[in-house]
Amino acid sequence: MKHIQQKARNTICALAVAMACGGVYAQGIDVVFKIDESGSMGDDIADVKDNIVTIFGALPPGSHVGLVGYGSSTVAHFNNAAHVHSSLTTDPVAFEAAVDELIASGGIEDGYGAVLNSANDTLLDGTLNFTGAPYCNILITDETPAQGTSRDDAINAMTAVGGIFFGIMPSDLFSEAQPLADATGGQLFNLGAFRSNAQPVIEAVLAACVAAAVPVKVDIKPTSCPNPLGMTQKGVIPVAILGSEEFDVSRIVPDTVKMAGDCEALHWSYEDVATPYDGGFSEPVLENECTTAGADGWTDLTLKFNSKCVASQLGEVTEREARLINISGQYLNDDDEAVDFEASDVMRLMP
C-alpha cells in the first residue's frame, strides 16, 4: 500500500517539521534539481537553462527551486562532492545564474550521495534552506548514481524527510534507481527523451512532482470559521474534501473516509461548497485558522459524520480549545491503486 500524507513512505507531510498538514502547502512546494557535472553533461545543463521559464511556470504559486551540482572535478567545485549552487528561491533570474555556474568537467558522480546530503541539507558551500513544504528531488545524470553512497542510505534519508525522488537518466539505469523512486512515490524518466526534446520531459516530471506533493485538503463545516463542536451536542458534522485542478475528488473511495480516527461517514454527495484555507497552522493551532470562503468552481466531496462519535474519539475536553481534527481515507491513483491520505482542519472544542 502506498502512503501519501504523514506516512513513513511516500509521505508529503513528514517534511513539514513542527507544522500541521492542511493549508500550509498553499505556499507551494520545494523542488531541488541535482545535476551531474561530469564532462558529458554540458548539453543537458544547457537544456535546463533553456527551460527555466517552463520550470517556474509549472509549479504552484510560492514554490521554491534549488540547485545542487555534483561530479565536477574542478577545485572550485570541491572535487566531485555535492554542493549548493542555489538555495531554494522563487527568483528564476537567480536560478538561471546558478545554472550558469555548473561546470561539466568530469569526475566521480555519486548521485546517491547528492540525494542523501541534500535531504539532510548537509551540502558543501551553503544550505538549501527548505521551507517545510513538500520536497521533490529531481536528479539528472547519465551515469549510475551508485558511486560511493548506497541506494539504501539514499532511501532512508529521503523517506525520513518525506522527499519524493524523480530521476532523469538512461533507461538502462532504471533498475538501479527504481527502488528509490518506488520508496518515495516518485518516477523515472528517460534521459534520451530529455536530450531529444527537454521541455516536455521537464513538464512531465514537474506535473508528476506536483501530483505527488499536493496534499488533499479538507474543510470542516464549510463556510464556517471557527468550527465549533460542543462535546455533548447531537447531530452531524459536515465535512468537504476539496477538489482542485490537481485533485479530482471522484477518485476518493467514500466508504473509506473516516473522521477523528474511527468515525465513518453517514452519507456523502458531490457539490462545490468550499475554497481551501490558504494559510498555515500555528503551534499550538488557533481556532481562527480556517476560512469562510465558499464555492471555488471545483467539485468537492461532501460528507456528514455523527457528532457524538467524533466527540467520543477526542477524549476529555475540560475547557475551550482549538484542535486539529484528521480526515483520512483512500483514493485511486491513475493506475487504480488505493492510496492512503490524511488531512486536517481546525475545530473549536467546547465542554
N, C-alpha and C positions, 0 to 999 in steps of 0.2 A: 504494500500500500504506500503510495506516495503521500507526503505530508507537505502542506503549503505554509500554514501560519503557526508559529510558536511550537514547532516540532523540531526534533533533532536533525532530521533530514529534510531537504528541500524546503527549509523554513524561510519565511520572509520577515518574521518579527524578531527573531533572535538577535539580529544586528542592532535593533533599537534599544540599546542598553539604557536602563533606567527610564525608558519610555513605554507607554502602553500602546497597543495596537488599536487602530480605529481610524482617526483622522490625520495622524501625523504624516502619512505618506502623500497627502495632498501637496506637500512641499517638494515632491519629485523623488528621484532615485539617484543613487551613486553608480557611476559606470567608470571602470578603470580599464584602459587599454594597456596591455603588456605586450610589447613588440620586441621580437628577436632582432638584435642589431648585428647579426652575422653578415658577412660580405655579400651574400646572395639576396639580401632583403631590401636593397635600395629602391627598387620599383614598387615594392609593397608599401614602404614608408611613404613614397610619393603618392600612392593611391589613397592612403589615409588622409594625407594633407588635402588632396583634391576633393575629399568628401566631408570636410569639416562642417559645411552648412547642412549637409544631409544628417550628420551625426546629431548636431544640436537640435535640428528641426524634428527629429524622430522621437524625442524624449518628452515626457510630461513637463509642464512648467515647473521651474525651480530645481530641475535636475542638475547635477554636477558631474563633470567629466574630468578624469585624471589620466596621467600618462606615466608609465613605467617602462624603462628600457633595460635590456639585459643582453649579454653576449658580445658586447663590444670589447675588443682587446686594447683599446687606447687607454693610456694612463688617465686621461681626463674622465674616462668613464669607468674607472675603478676596476679595470682588469676583469671583465666578464660579470661582475656582481650586479645584481638588480639594484636599480637606483631610481629616484624620483626625478622626472623631467618636469612634471607639473602636478602640484597638489590639486585636489578637486576644485573645479572652477565652473562658473556659469558664463565665462567670457570666451567666446570662440577665437578671438584675436590672440589672447594669451595662450590658448591651447595650440593654435597654429604655430606660434613662436616656439613652443616646446617641441612640437614635431620637427621643426627645422633643426633642433639640437641633436636629433638622433643621428648616429654615425654607423653606417653599415661597414664594419671593419673586420668582422670575423672573430671567433673565439669560442669558448665553451658556452653552450646555450642551455643553461639549467632552467628550463621553463617552470618546472615544479617548484624550484627554489623561488622564482619570481612570484608564483602564486602564493606560496606559503608566507613569504616575507611581506607581501602586500596585504594579505589577510590580517597578519599581525601588526601591520604598519610599522615594521622594523627595517625599512629600506635604508640604503645609504643616501646621503645628500638631501635629507628632508623628510617630511611626513606627508601622507596623503590627506590627513585631516578629514576623516569620514564624518558625515553629518548625522549619522544614526538612521538614515533611510535605508531601504533595501539596497543590496550591493550586487552588481553584476560584474563579473570578471570576463574580459574578452582577450584571449591570448592569440596572437598572430605569429605563426612560426612555420618554417619549412624543415625543421629538424625535430627529432624526438625530444620531448620535454624532460625525459628521464636522463639527466646528465649530472647527477650529484645528489639530488634530493629525491626521495621515494614518492611514488604516487600516493601511497597510504598516508604519508605525512601531509601531503597537499590536501587530501580528502579531509583529514582530521582538522586541519587549520581552517578550511573553507566551511565545513559544517559547524564548527564551533562559533562562527560569527554569522551564520546564515547566508553566506555568499553563494551565488549561482554562477557556475562555470560554463563559459562558451569558448569554443576553440575554432579558429580558422587555420586549418592545417591540411597537409596532404592526406588523401583518403587512406593511404596505407598506414597511417599513424592512428587511425580511429580506434583500432582495437586496444592500443596502449592507453589512450586518453578517455575512452568511453566510460569506464567505471567512475571517473571523476565527474563527468557530466551527469551520469545517472544518479550519483550520490547527492548531487546538489540541485537537481531539477533543471539542468542546462541542456545544451545541444552542441553538436559539432557540425562545422560547415567546411566545404571543400575549398582548399586554397587555390586549386586550379580554376574553379569558377570565379573566385575573387580576382585572380590575375587576368581572367578574360574580361570581366566587367565588374568592378569593385562595388559600384553603387547598389545594385540590387542585393548583393550579399550583405553589405552593411545594413541595408534596410531590413532584411530578413532577420539578421542577428539581433538588432535593436528591438524589432517587433516581438521576437521571442523573449527577449530580456524583460520588456515592459509587461508582457502577458504573464510571465512567471513572477514578477516582482510586485505588480499592483495588487494590493490586498482586496478581499471582499470587505465592503463597508456596510454598516447597518445603522438604522435609526430607530431607537425605541421610542414609542409614542410619537410618530411622525407629526411634525409641525408644532410639537410641544417642547419647551425648554424653560425651566428644568423639567425633568421627567420624574414626577413624584410616585412613590409606591408606599402606601400605608401597609405595615406588616400584617394587619388584621383585615384588610379590605377584601371584598369579594369581587368577582367579575373577571374580566380578561385584560391582558396587556397586549396592545397591538405593536407589531414589530415589522419594519420593512428592511429587507435585504436589497441593497440598491443596485440597480442596473446602471451601466455606463457604456461608453464607446468601447471600452476594453473588456467589459464583463457582461455576458448575456445570462440573466437570471433564469432563463428557461433551462439552462444546463444543471441547475440545482435539483437535487432529489429531495422534494419537500418532506417526505416522511422520515428523513434522516435528521432534520433540523431540530435542535434542542436549545432550550434557554436555561441559563444558570446551572448547567451540568446535566440534569436529567429530565427536565420538563419538556414533553413533546407538544408540538403544535396541535391545537384543537381543529383548526381548519386553515386554509390558505387560498389565495387568489392572486391575480396579476393585475397591477394597476400602477400608474405613475403617481406617486404620492409625496415624494421627498427628494431633497437635494443633499448630497454628502456634506457633513461638517468639515470645514476646511482648516481647522486649527489643530493643534496638538493637545495632549493631555498633560496636566501638571502632575507633580509627585509631592503630596497626595493630590488626587484628582479633585477638581472643583465642580460644583453642581451646575454651573452655567457654561460648562464646556460642551455645548451642544448647539443645535440650530433649530429655528422655527421655519426655515425655508421649505417651501412646498415643491410641487412638481417641477422637474427639470427637463422633461422631454424624453426620458428613458424609462422603460417599463421596469417596475420593481416587483419583487415577490413579497406580498404582504401576508403576515401570519398572525394568529392570536394564540396567546398562552394563558393558562389558568393562573390567576394572581396568587391564590393560596399555595399552589405548587411552587411557584417561583420563590415566595417568601419562605417556604419551608427549606429551600435549598441554601438560603443565605445566612442561616444561623441567627443568633440573638442580636437584636439591634436595640440599644438602650437609649440612644439619643439620635437626633437628626444627623445623618451623614451622607456624603456622596461616595458612590462606589461604582467601579466599572463592572458591568454585567456582560457575561460572554454569551454569544450566539455561535453554535457550532453545527456542523453538518458535512455533507458531501456534495460535490458537483462532478459532472462528467467532463473530462477534458476532450480535446479534439480527437483523441484515439478512443473515446468512450471508456476510459479508465476512471474509476472512482477516486477522487482527490479530496482529502480532508481540508476543511477550512475552519477558522475560528476568528471571530471579530468581536469588537466590544463597543458599547456605548455607555454613557454615564447615567445613573439614576440617583434620585434623592430619596433615601430610605428614611422612613419615619416610624417610630414605635407604634 
